[in-house]
Amino acid sequence: DFQPCHSRILSLNWNSWLILCTSHFFSIRQERECNITLSKIAKVLGGRTTPAGLRSTLTWISACDLAFAFLQPEMTSAKNLFFSYFSSSSAILDPPRYIIICVSGQIVSLKVRLIDDILEKINNHLPSHIRILGLKRVTGGFNSKNKCDARTYSYMLPTFTFAHKDEDVQEEAYRLNNETLERVNKLLACYKGTHNFHNFTSQKGPKDPSAKRYIMEMYCGEPFVRENVEFAVIKVKGQSFMMHQIRKMIGLVIAIVKGYAAESIIERSWGEEKVDVPKAPGLGLVLERVHFEKYNRRFGNDGLHEPLEWTEEEEKIAVFKEQYIYPTIINTEREEKSMMNWLSTLSIHDFNSSAAEVSDLEGSDGCGDDSD
């Protein structure tokens, strides 16, 4: 029965408020301005969702859990609490039967009454899959979206994904060799720099300036075994990302490594022609970190504020991922076989010629999973 009380919210209708709260980034203003980092994962059983249904579900997963925690009498007062939308860069993944929201380093801006053991008291009112891990004081009017210079995402996938298409693969027996891993990293490194990614999203033409995006780094880490299956994690850091961009970047590299496409297709995809770029499954995509490097250079050592870096919380974040995020991704992959099913569609794509109208063979998942 939570109702927004601030006049800024009362100017909106209730449904609009629900939509504003679905993106995981919230601005909560009361008392002193701070910045916190939280880890979060939510899993909701159900059929394939519509965009409206997805937003409604995420509202109660994220907004109300956080609102309830911050509305406790010792933390803040309801009369001055309001949420405002300012980002949609969370990782919202939509496989056939699940909604999985994976965020291991989300940032929330807020004003809060600084009391003893505040993080412990907030976490006591949150479900175990939502954890607030740290708190830092920031400048007045700080906005997590506007001050963010870059974002780091990770993408966890089974390593049999990189097996050549002519290779007979047994999922649990496959192990990624060093030569293939080196080739994967060589291809991922091609994305570094500023390129025209109009082929890696929808509804953007080659001459749209906003299709140019700057990638700082992209690489695949060493493989590891979970539940008898070998996995690896790809990490990518960029200034900003468009809808589906990361999944298509990874999908194209997979198509090349498996032998469906030539390496030259990466450079060709940055040109003006329309190129058929496959979109890897949403399962496995996680928002790892948001970066505030310009803010840190200006205010991080001014004597009043701390750099917005979370090195002291790294161990807690790693434990949370091992306890919640990785098991959810692994178990869902084993049950749904989303990657194996997607790999079977790669042969349908035409990687050798231009495509004036490329149909989305995987279909839309109805949400901006890796969008800015």
C-alpha positions in Angstrom: 0.0 0.0 0.0 3.0 2.3 -0.4 1.9 5.7 -1.9 4.2 8.4 -3.0 3.8 11.5 -0.9 5.9 14.2 -2.5 4.1 16.9 -4.6 6.5 16.2 -7.5 5.1 12.7 -7.7 1.5 13.7 -7.2 1.7 15.6 -10.4 2.1 12.2 -12.2 -0.4 9.4 -12.3 0.2 6.1 -10.5 1.1 4.1 -13.6 3.7 6.7 -14.7 5.3 6.5 -11.3 5.6 2.7 -11.6 7.3 3.0 -15.0 9.7 5.7 -13.7 10.9 3.3 -11.0 11.7 0.3 -13.1 15.2 1.1 -14.2 17.1 0.4 -11.0 18.6 3.9 -10.9 16.7 6.0 -8.4 17.2 9.4 -6.9 16.0 9.4 -3.3 16.4 12.8 -1.7 16.1 13.4 2.1 18.5 14.8 4.6 22.2 14.5 3.4 23.3 13.6 -0.1 25.2 10.3 -0.3 26.0 7.6 -2.9 25.6 3.9 -2.3 26.4 0.8 -4.2 24.1 -2.2 -4.1 24.1 -5.7 -5.5 20.8 -7.1 -6.8 19.2 -10.1 -8.5 15.6 -10.9 -8.9 14.0 -13.9 -10.5 10.3 -14.0 -11.3 8.5 -17.1 -12.6 6.0 -16.6 -15.4 5.4 -16.6 -19.1 7.1 -14.4 -21.7 6.4 -10.9 -20.6 5.1 -7.9 -22.5 7.0 -4.6 -22.0 4.2 -3.3 -19.8 4.1 -6.5 -17.7 7.9 -6.4 -17.4 7.9 -2.8 -16.1 5.1 -3.5 -13.7 6.9 -6.6 -12.3 10.2 -4.8 -12.0 8.5 -2.0 -10.1 7.6 -4.2 -7.2 10.9 -6.0 -7.3 13.1 -2.9 -7.1 11.1 0.2 -6.2 9.0 -1.0 -3.3 11.8 -3.1 -1.7 14.0 -0.1 -1.6 11.2 2.3 -0.7 10.1 0.1 2.2 13.7 0.0 3.5 14.3 3.7 3.3 10.8 4.6 4.7 11.7 3.0 8.1 11.4 5.6 10.8 15.0 5.5 11.7 16.2 6.2 8.1 14.0 8.9 6.7 10.5 10.4 6.7 7.9 9.7 4.0 6.8 13.2 3.4 10.0 14.2 1.7 10.7 11.0 -0.2 10.3 10.7 -4.0 11.8 8.8 -6.8 12.8 10.2 -10.1 13.9 8.4 -13.3 17.3 9.1 -14.6 18.7 6.0 -16.3 17.8 2.8 -18.0 21.2 1.2 -18.1 20.4 -1.7 -15.9 20.7 -5.3 -17.2 17.2 -6.6 -17.8 17.3 -10.1 -19.2 14.2 -11.9 -20.6 14.7 -15.6 -21.4 11.5 -17.5 -22.3 10.2 -18.3 -18.8 12.1 -16.0 -16.5 12.9 -12.3 -15.9 16.4 -12.0 -14.5 17.8 -8.7 -13.4 21.5 -8.9 -12.6 23.2 -5.9 -11.1 26.4 -6.3 -9.1 27.5 -2.7 -8.9 24.5 -0.4 -9.1 24.6 3.1 -7.8 21.8 5.0 -6.1 21.8 8.7 -5.3 20.0 9.8 -2.1 19.7 12.1 0.8 19.5 10.1 4.0 19.8 10.7 7.8 23.2 9.4 8.7 22.7 7.1 11.7 24.8 4.4 13.3 25.0 1.1 11.4 22.8 2.6 8.6 23.8 0.0 6.0 23.0 -2.9 8.3 19.7 -1.3 9.3 18.7 -0.8 5.6 19.7 -4.3 4.6 17.6 -5.7 7.5 14.5 -4.5 5.6 15.6 -5.8 2.2 15.3 -9.3 0.8 18.6 -11.3 0.7 18.9 -10.8 -3.1 19.1 -7.0 -2.7 22.2 -5.8 -0.8 23.5 -2.4 -0.1 27.2 -2.7 0.2 28.7 0.8 0.7 27.9 4.5 1.2 29.9 7.6 0.3 29.1 11.3 0.7 28.8 13.2 -2.6 28.4 16.8 -3.7 25.0 18.6 -3.5 22.7 17.8 -6.4 24.7 14.8 -7.4 23.0 12.7 -10.2 24.2 9.2 -10.8 23.4 9.2 -14.5 24.7 12.7 -15.4 28.0 12.2 -13.5 28.6 8.8 -14.9 31.4 8.7 -17.5 31.4 5.0 -18.4 29.8 1.6 -17.6 31.2 -1.9 -17.3 29.1 -4.9 -18.2 30.0 -8.5 -18.0 28.6 -11.4 -20.1 28.8 -14.9 -18.7 28.6 -17.8 -21.2 29.4 -21.5 -21.5 32.7 -21.9 -23.4 31.3 -24.5 -25.7 29.8 -21.4 -27.4 33.2 -20.9 -29.1 33.5 -24.5 -30.5 33.8 -24.6 -34.3 30.5 -25.4 -36.0 32.0 -28.6 -37.5 33.1 -29.8 -34.1 30.9 -32.4 -32.2 30.5 -30.8 -28.8 29.5 -32.4 -25.6 28.5 -29.6 -23.2 30.1 -30.9 -20.0 33.2 -32.3 -21.7 34.2 -29.2 -23.7 37.1 -27.1 -22.5 38.3 -23.9 -24.2 41.9 -24.1 -25.4 44.4 -21.2 -25.2 44.5 -20.7 -28.9 40.8 -20.2 -29.2 40.7 -17.9 -26.2 43.5 -15.8 -27.7 41.5 -15.5 -30.9 38.4 -14.5 -29.1 40.3 -11.7 -27.3 41.9 -10.6 -30.5 38.5 -10.2 -32.1 37.0 -8.5 -29.0 39.9 -6.0 -29.0 38.8 -4.9 -32.5 35.9 -3.1 -30.9 38.1 -0.7 -28.9 37.9 2.9 -29.9 35.1 4.9 -31.5 33.1 3.2 -34.2 29.7 3.5 -35.9 27.6 0.8 -34.3 24.4 1.4 -36.3 24.4 -2.3 -37.2 24.5 -3.3 -33.6 21.2 -1.8 -32.5 17.8 -1.0 -34.0 16.2 2.1 -35.6 19.5 3.9 -36.2 20.9 4.7 -39.6 24.6 4.8 -40.6 24.6 8.6 -40.7 23.0 9.0 -37.2 25.7 10.6 -35.0 24.4 8.9 -31.9 25.3 5.5 -33.4 29.0 6.3 -32.8 30.1 4.9 -29.5 33.5 4.7 -27.7 34.6 1.3 -26.3 37.5 1.5 -23.8 38.2 -2.2 -23.3 36.7 -5.6 -24.1 38.1 -9.0 -23.2 37.3 -12.6 -22.2 38.7 -13.8 -18.9 40.0 -17.2 -18.0 37.5 -20.0 -18.1 36.2 -21.7 -14.9 34.0 -24.8 -14.2 30.6 -24.7 -12.5 28.2 -27.6 -12.2 30.6 -29.6 -14.5 30.2 -27.0 -17.3 33.0 -24.6 -18.2 32.1 -20.9 -18.4 33.9 -17.7 -19.2 33.1 -14.0 -18.5 33.4 -11.3 -21.2 33.8 -7.8 -19.8 33.3 -4.6 -21.8 33.7 -1.0 -20.7 32.3 1.9 -22.7 31.1 5.4 -22.4 27.6 4.3 -23.2 25.7 1.6 -25.0 22.7 1.4 -27.2 19.9 -1.2 -27.0 21.2 -4.7 -27.8 24.7 -3.4 -28.7 26.7 -5.5 -26.3 24.7 -8.7 -27.2 25.3 -8.1 -30.9 29.0 -7.3 -30.4 29.4 -10.7 -28.6 27.1 -12.5 -31.1 29.2 -11.4 -34.1 32.4 -12.6 -32.5 30.8 -15.9 -31.7 29.7 -16.3 -35.3 33.3 -15.6 -36.5 35.0 -18.0 -34.1 32.5 -20.7 -35.0 33.3 -20.3 -38.6 30.1 -18.8 -39.9 31.5 -15.4 -40.7 34.9 -13.9 -41.8 36.8 -11.7 -39.5 36.5 -8.8 -42.0 32.8 -8.5 -41.2 33.6 -6.5 -38.0 35.1 -3.7 -40.0 32.4 -4.0 -42.7 29.7 -3.6 -40.0 31.0 -0.1 -39.2 30.4 1.0 -42.8 27.2 2.3 -44.3 25.8 -1.0 -45.6 23.3 -3.0 -43.5 25.0 -6.1 -42.1 23.3 -9.1 -40.6 24.6 -9.1 -37.0 23.2 -11.9 -34.7 22.1 -11.0 -31.2 23.4 -13.3 -28.4 21.0 -14.3 -25.7 20.2 -11.9 -22.9 21.0 -14.5 -20.2 24.4 -13.8 -18.7 24.5 -10.0 -19.2 25.3 -8.2 -15.9 25.8 -4.5 -15.1 29.1 -4.7 -13.2 30.1 -1.1 -12.5 29.4 2.5 -13.2 32.4 4.8 -13.3 32.7 8.4 -12.1 36.3 9.2 -13.2 35.8 12.9 -14.0 34.0 13.4 -10.7 36.8 11.6 -8.8 39.4 13.8 -10.4 37.6 17.0 -9.4 36.1 16.1 -6.0 37.8 12.8 -4.9 40.6 14.4 -3.0 39.2 17.8 -2.1 39.2 16.9 1.6 35.4 16.7 1.9 34.5 13.9 -0.4 35.8 10.4 -1.2 36.5 9.0 -4.7 33.6 7.0 -5.9 35.5 3.8 -6.1 34.5 0.6 -4.3 37.7 -1.3 -3.8 36.8 -2.0 -0.2 33.5 -3.6 -1.3 35.1 -5.8 -4.0 35.1 -8.9 -1.8 31.4 -8.5 -0.8 30.5 -8.0 -4.5 32.4 -11.2 -5.4 30.7 -13.2 -2.7 27.3 -11.9 -3.8 27.9 -12.9 -7.4 29.0 -16.3 -6.4 26.0 -16.7 -4.1 23.2 -15.3 -6.3 24.1 -14.1 -9.8 26.3 -16.9 -11.2 24.1 -19.8 -9.8 21.0 -18.2 -11.3 22.7 -17.8 -14.7 24.1 -21.3 -14.6 20.9 -23.0 -13.5 18.8 -21.1 -16.0 21.1 -22.0 -18.8 21.0 -25.7 -17.9 17.2 -25.6 -17.7 16.5 -23.4 -20.7 19.5 -24.1 -22.9 19.2 -20.6 -24.3 22.7 -20.5 -25.6 22.6 -23.9 -27.3 19.2 -23.0 -28.9 20.5 -19.7 -30.1 23.7 -21.3 -31.6 21.4 -23.4 -33.8 20.1 -20.2 -35.5 23.5 -18.9 -36.6 23.3 -20.9 -39.8 20.2 -18.9 -40.9 22.1 -15.6 -40.9 23.6 -14.3 -44.2 27.1 -12.9 -43.3 28.4 -12.7 -46.8 26.2 -10.0 -48.4 24.5 -6.8 -47.6 21.0 -7.0 -46.2 18.7 -4.1 -47.1 16.2 -5.4 -44.6 17.5 -7.7 -41.9 14.8 -9.5 -39.9 15.4 -10.0 -36.2 15.7 -13.8 -36.1 15.9 -13.9 -32.3 13.0 -11.6 -31.8 12.8 -8.7 -29.5 12.9 -9.2 -25.7 10.9 -6.0 -25.2 13.4 -4.1 -23.1 16.6 -2.1 -23.4 18.8 -4.6 -21.7 22.2 -3.0 -22.5 20.9 0.4 -23.4 22.1 3.7 -22.0 
